[in-house]
Amino acid sequence: MYKFFLERFLRVRARLVPRRTLLNLYVKMTALFFVLTGLLMLVGYAIGLYFNDPLPFMLLGLVFAGGINFASYFWSDKIVTRMSGAKMIQESDNPTLYGAVRKVANEARIPMPRVGIVNSPQPNAFATGRGPGKAVVVATSGILNVLSPTELEAVIAHEMGHVVHRDVLMSSVAATIAGVISFVGNIALWSMMFGGYGGNGRNGGNPLILVAAIVLVPLGATFVRLGISRSVEYNADEYGAKLTHNPGALASALVKISSMPKVRRNPKGGAAGPSPATASLWIVNPFSGGSLVELFSTHPSTQHRVERLRKVGEQIGVYVP
């Protein structure tokens, strides 16, 4: 029965994505859900140890994880756009941005995504949604002031690469769950600070275990997110470069965006700015203090990305300075 429905599911979507790509996507998605569910159960276990009764808290973590996984799969686009502070627009609101998205979507032969804009002088863009039929492309208001029309189209083409390859599904779910885990960690930390240190746990539970969970769980979620995001940026760069047949425009756009001042990290996102949990979605990490070492960055370095774009240019016979 499971095999029947899986084959039927993949066959319906074979028009847009190769079957192997879809199968790999859902295998990774399942692994992501299991890993992050385990992390939330670890939080419950640590809290339960503090109260000398771990099982109910582990079950609560499991139920909570199930709800979050369900919501992140079906509503990740709405959650992520809210976390980023994006506002959905029509063509009349910003004809230049809307027109660039429509032009690239037509070239990519996918349905027109919804378009959003984040009020920020820092130029950047990202895509979210479950796939080509449910995609949202978001850009900052500052991107139009920094990039040329061809560079803007190259950036949008990069984001279309994420949409076509369904990277946006993985990244959006990871960003949503990572944001929830960080939120849970903050709640546990403040709860412990205002009522947990003084031996309030039954039979003197050890607060050090709870401290370890609060520190390690968000760190684990971050590493999961890094493993997802960094591996797909190169592929999206290549797709965008080949779609526009202009790898030099994308390389130039990446350099310009990377050279601009970063925005301040805001744990909550919304009106005060995007949440750091969305860092892996943007074409360039927009947050300061998050890329001291490339190993711990959500993105490959701009230098490495430009070098790869030069190789793409050689493949298609286009010079990239």
C-alpha positions in Angstrom: 0.0 0.0 0.0 2.8 2.4 1.0 4.7 1.6 -2.3 1.5 2.2 -4.3 0.9 5.7 -2.9 4.6 6.6 -3.1 4.8 5.7 -6.8 1.6 7.5 -7.5 2.8 10.6 -5.6 6.1 10.6 -7.5 4.5 10.0 -10.9 2.1 13.0 -10.5 5.1 15.3 -9.9 7.5 13.8 -12.4 6.5 16.6 -14.9 8.5 19.1 -12.7 11.2 17.1 -10.9 12.9 13.9 -11.8 11.7 10.9 -9.7 15.2 10.3 -8.1 15.4 14.0 -7.1 12.0 13.8 -5.4 12.8 10.6 -3.7 16.1 12.0 -2.4 14.3 15.1 -1.2 11.7 13.2 0.9 14.4 10.8 2.3 16.3 13.9 3.5 13.1 15.5 4.7 12.3 12.4 6.8 15.8 12.3 8.2 15.5 16.0 9.1 12.2 15.4 10.9 13.7 12.5 12.8 16.8 14.5 13.9 14.9 17.6 15.0 12.3 15.5 16.7 15.1 13.8 18.6 16.4 17.2 19.6 13.1 18.3 21.0 12.7 15.1 22.9 16.2 15.7 24.3 15.0 19.0 25.6 12.0 17.2 27.2 14.3 14.6 28.7 16.6 17.2 30.2 13.7 19.1 31.7 12.2 15.9 33.0 15.5 14.9 34.7 15.5 18.2 36.4 12.1 17.3 37.9 13.1 13.6 38.3 10.3 12.5 35.9 11.7 12.5 32.3 9.1 10.3 30.5 6.1 12.7 30.5 8.3 15.6 29.3 9.8 13.4 26.5 6.3 12.5 25.3 5.4 16.1 25.4 8.5 16.9 23.3 7.4 14.2 20.9 3.9 15.5 20.5 5.2 19.1 20.2 7.7 18.0 17.5 4.9 16.2 15.6 2.8 19.4 15.5 5.8 21.5 14.5 6.8 19.1 11.7 3.3 19.1 10.3 3.0 22.8 10.4 6.5 23.5 9.0 5.8 21.2 6.0 2.4 22.7 5.1 2.8 26.3 6.2 6.5 26.9 6.1 6.1 29.6 3.4 3.8 31.7 5.6 5.9 31.1 8.7 9.2 32.0 7.0 7.8 35.2 5.4 6.5 36.3 8.8 9.9 35.5 10.4 11.6 37.5 7.7 9.3 40.5 8.1 8.3 40.2 4.4 5.1 41.9 3.0 3.4 40.4 -0.1 3.1 42.8 -3.0 1.3 43.1 -6.3 2.8 44.3 -9.6 1.6 47.9 -9.0 3.5 48.0 -5.7 6.9 47.4 -7.2 6.8 46.9 -11.0 10.6 46.4 -11.3 10.9 43.5 -8.8 7.6 41.9 -9.9 8.5 42.1 -13.5 12.0 40.5 -12.9 10.4 37.6 -11.1 7.8 37.1 -13.8 10.4 37.2 -16.6 12.7 34.7 -14.9 9.7 32.4 -13.9 8.7 32.4 -17.6 12.2 31.4 -18.6 12.3 28.7 -16.0 8.8 27.5 -17.2 7.3 27.5 -13.7 4.2 29.1 -12.4 4.5 32.8 -11.3 5.5 32.8 -7.6 4.1 35.2 -5.1 6.4 38.1 -4.5 7.3 39.7 -1.2 9.5 42.5 -0.1 11.4 43.2 3.2 11.9 46.8 4.1 15.7 46.8 4.5 18.5 48.8 2.9 20.7 45.7 2.8 20.3 44.0 -0.6 19.3 40.4 -0.5 16.7 37.8 -1.6 15.4 34.4 -0.8 12.7 31.9 -1.9 10.4 29.8 0.2 7.4 27.4 -0.3 6.8 23.7 -1.0 7.7 23.8 -4.7 7.0 25.5 -8.1 3.3 25.7 -7.5 3.6 27.2 -4.0 6.7 29.3 -4.2 7.3 32.8 -2.8 10.2 35.0 -3.9 11.3 37.7 -1.4 13.7 40.5 -1.9 14.7 43.5 0.2 13.8 47.0 -0.8 17.5 47.9 -1.0 18.3 45.3 -3.7 16.9 47.6 -6.4 19.2 50.4 -5.4 22.4 48.3 -5.5 22.0 45.8 -8.4 21.6 46.5 -12.1 18.6 44.9 -13.9 20.7 42.0 -15.2 22.2 41.4 -11.8 18.7 41.4 -10.3 17.5 38.9 -12.8 20.6 36.7 -12.0 19.7 36.8 -8.3 16.1 35.9 -9.0 17.3 33.1 -11.3 19.4 31.7 -8.4 16.3 31.7 -6.3 14.3 30.0 -9.1 17.0 27.3 -9.0 16.1 26.6 -5.4 12.4 26.5 -6.3 12.9 24.1 -9.3 15.1 21.8 -7.2 12.7 22.1 -4.3 15.6 23.2 -2.0 13.1 25.8 -0.7 11.1 23.0 0.9 14.0 21.7 2.9 15.4 25.1 3.8 12.1 26.5 4.8 11.3 23.5 7.0 14.8 23.6 8.6 14.5 27.4 9.2 11.0 26.9 10.8 12.1 24.1 13.1 15.4 25.8 14.0 13.5 28.9 14.9 11.1 26.9 17.1 14.1 25.1 18.8 15.8 28.4 19.5 12.5 29.7 20.9 12.1 26.7 23.2 15.7 27.0 24.3 15.2 30.6 25.3 12.0 29.8 27.2 13.9 27.0 29.1 16.8 29.3 29.9 14.6 32.1 31.3 12.5 29.6 33.2 15.6 28.2 34.8 17.0 31.6 35.6 13.9 32.8 37.4 13.0 29.6 39.2 15.3 26.7 38.5 18.7 27.2 40.1 17.7 27.0 43.7 17.0 23.3 43.8 13.3 23.7 42.9 13.3 20.4 41.0 11.8 17.5 42.9 14.5 15.5 44.8 17.1 18.0 43.7 17.4 17.5 40.0 20.6 18.6 38.3 20.3 21.9 36.5 23.5 21.3 34.6 21.8 18.8 32.4 19.2 21.3 31.5 21.9 23.9 30.8 23.6 21.4 28.5 20.4 20.8 26.6 19.7 24.5 26.2 23.1 25.0 24.7 23.5 21.9 22.6 20.1 21.6 21.1 20.0 24.9 19.3 23.6 24.2 18.2 22.6 20.8 16.8 19.7 22.4 14.9 22.1 25.0 13.5 24.4 22.3 12.2 21.5 20.5 10.6 20.6 23.7 8.9 24.1 24.4 7.8 24.4 20.9 6.2 21.3 21.6 4.2 21.9 25.1 3.0 25.6 25.1 2.1 25.4 22.1 -0.1 22.6 23.6 -2.4 23.9 27.1 -2.9 26.5 26.0 -5.5 23.7 24.2 -7.5 21.4 27.2 -7.4 24.3 29.4 -8.6 24.9 27.1 -11.5 21.2 26.9 -12.4 20.8 30.7 -12.3 23.9 31.3 -14.3 22.8 28.9 -17.0 19.2 30.1 -17.0 20.2 33.7 -17.7 23.4 32.6 -19.7 25.1 35.3 -17.7 27.2 33.9 -14.8 29.1 37.2 -14.6 26.0 39.1 -13.6 25.4 36.7 -10.7 29.1 36.8 -9.6 28.9 40.6 -9.6 25.7 40.6 -7.7 27.2 38.3 -5.0 30.2 40.5 -4.6 28.0 43.6 -4.2 25.7 42.0 -1.7 28.5 40.6 0.3 30.3 43.9 0.5 27.3 45.7 2.0 27.0 46.1 5.8 25.2 43.3 7.6 22.1 43.7 9.6 21.9 43.3 13.4 20.7 39.9 14.6 17.2 39.9 15.9 16.1 36.7 17.7 12.4 37.2 17.1 12.3 38.7 13.6 9.2 40.6 12.4 9.1 44.3 12.4 12.5 44.7 14.0 14.1 42.7 11.2 14.4 39.1 10.0 15.1 36.2 12.4 18.5 34.6 12.3 16.8 31.3 11.8 16.1 32.4 8.2 19.8 33.0 7.5 20.2 29.9 5.4 17.4 31.0 3.0 19.0 34.3 1.8 21.3 34.3 -1.2 24.0 35.8 1.1 23.9 35.5 4.9 22.6 39.0 5.9 23.5 38.8 9.6 26.6 40.1 11.3 28.6 37.9 13.6 27.7 34.7 11.9 30.5 34.1 9.5 33.8 34.5 11.4 34.8 31.1 10.0 33.4 29.7 6.8 33.0 26.3 8.6 30.3 27.9 10.8 28.6 29.9 8.0 25.2 29.1 6.5 26.8 29.8 3.0 30.0 29.1 1.1 32.3 32.1 0.9 31.6 34.6 -1.9 35.1 34.0 -3.3 34.4 30.2 -3.7 31.1 30.9 -5.3 32.6 33.3 -7.8 35.3 30.8 -8.7 32.7 28.2 -9.4 30.8 30.6 -11.5 33.9 31.2 -13.6 34.0 27.5 -14.2 30.4 27.5 -15.2 31.2 30.4 -17.6 33.9 28.3 -19.2 31.4 25.4 -19.7 28.9 27.6 -21.5 31.5 29.8 -23.3 30.9 33.0 -21.4 33.8 35.0 -19.9 33.4 35.8 -16.2 35.9 38.5 -15.0 
